[in-house]
Amino acid sequence: MSENPEGQPVKFTITHYRQLQNSHEAFINWIIQEHLPLALPVFEKYGIIEYSLFVTPPSLNSALRKDIEAFRPTWDFAQFDCFIEYTLPSVETIMKVMTDPDWQVAVKDQDKWVDVPKALVSVGYSTGNLL
């Protein structure tokens, strides 16, 4: 893997669906209260520039979905519970983090909380704020 063509920081995103036996609120609480305290030292170790947790509560999704369907009936409305965006120094950072033993500790309970096979990953870079 290599740096992105522009030499800019890399954006790595992942969507997560919770395991259905857990409420949305409990799932987000697990991420913030249990997972993140273990993950933050790993982020610091590898120079993660930014971490953003975009929470998508079912109450907001359901209400907006009905309105969007009226205007764009062919659009597929995402139903995931959260969208995580990492800003990284390089693509190589992804594998460094994922193979770090401390990261394995940080994600040790993920199968109890995350419907892992449904995760959707993307990698790219930002063109900056255009507004």
Secondary structure, 3 states (H helix, E strand, C coil): CCCCCCCCCEEEEEEECECCCCCHHHHHHHHHHHHHHHHHHHHHHCCCCEEEEEECCHHHHHHHHHHHHHHCCCCCCCCCCEEEEEEECCCHHHHHHHHCHHHHHHCCCHHHHECHHHCEEEEECCCCCCC
